[in-house]
């Protein structure tokens, strides 16, 4: 969700998975402030002896479909939402100064 005037690389979206043995993995889907090279990425606090992390790394190939297209679509959506937000802020500022 884009809700600020400036991009912040800490803002974005992730999916967290936890298996029956409490292994956890995060798939970072996008970051608002990333460059045009940002891709979906898999991470975990504990990577050693984490079968869920190993499996996700085999499944999620950031440079392959559908992950690559998702990253491109997310970058475009973030850009479009920020442009819309800034347009609405400017419009509200202009309308407020007319009254």
C-alpha positions in Angstrom: 0.0 0.0 0.0 1.4 3.4 -1.0 0.4 5.9 1.6 3.3 8.5 1.7 4.8 11.1 -0.5 8.2 9.5 -0.6 9.2 5.9 -1.3 10.6 4.0 1.7 12.5 0.8 1.1 11.2 -0.6 4.4 7.6 -0.4 3.1 6.4 -3.3 0.9 4.8 -6.6 1.1 5.8 -10.1 2.3 4.3 -13.5 2.9 5.5 -15.5 5.9 5.2 -19.3 6.0 5.6 -21.5 9.0 5.6 -25.3 8.8 4.7 -27.9 11.4 8.2 -27.9 12.8 8.1 -24.1 13.2 10.6 -23.4 10.4 9.8 -20.0 9.1 10.4 -18.4 5.7 9.5 -14.9 4.4 9.0 -14.2 0.7 9.5 -10.5 0.1 7.1 -9.7 -2.7 8.1 -6.1 -3.2 9.6 -3.0 -1.6 8.4 0.5 -2.4 11.8 2.1 -2.5 13.6 -0.6 -4.5 15.3 0.2 -7.8 13.9 -1.2 -11.0 16.0 -4.3 -10.4 14.1 -5.4 -7.3 12.9 -9.0 -7.5 10.9 -11.3 -5.2 13.2 -12.8 -2.7 13.2 -15.6 -0.1 14.7 -15.1 3.3 14.7 -16.7 6.8 16.1 -15.9 10.2 17.5 -19.4 10.4 18.6 -20.8 7.0 20.7 -23.7 8.3 18.8 -27.0 8.6 15.6 -25.2 7.5 13.8 -27.5 5.0 11.1 -25.0 4.3 13.7 -22.4 3.3 15.4 -25.0 1.1 12.1 -25.9 -0.6 11.1 -22.3 -1.1 14.4 -21.5 -2.7 13.8 -24.3 -5.2 10.3 -23.1 -5.9 10.8 -19.3 -6.1 13.1 -18.4 -9.0 13.0 -14.6 -9.0 14.3 -14.3 -12.6 11.7 -16.8 -13.9 8.0 -16.7 -14.5 5.7 -16.0 -12.7 7.9 -14.2 -10.2 9.6 -12.0 -12.7 6.3 -10.7 -14.1 5.0 -10.2 -10.6 8.0 -8.0 -9.7 7.5 -5.9 -12.8 3.8 -5.5 -12.1 4.4 -4.6 -8.5 7.0 -1.9 -9.5 4.4 -0.4 -11.9 1.6 -0.6 -9.4 3.7 1.2 -6.7 4.7 3.9 -9.2 1.1 4.4 -10.4 -0.3 4.5 -6.8 2.3 7.0 -5.7 1.5 9.2 -8.8 -2.2 9.0 -7.9 -1.5 9.9 -4.3 0.6 12.9 -5.2 -2.0 14.1 -7.7 -4.7 13.9 -5.1 -2.6 15.7 -2.5 -1.9 18.5 -5.0 -5.6 18.6 -5.9 -6.6 18.8 -2.3 -4.0 21.5 -1.6 -5.3 23.6 -4.6 -8.9 23.2 -3.7 -8.2 24.1 -0.1 -6.5 27.3 -1.1 -9.5 28.3 -3.3 -12.0 28.3 -0.4 
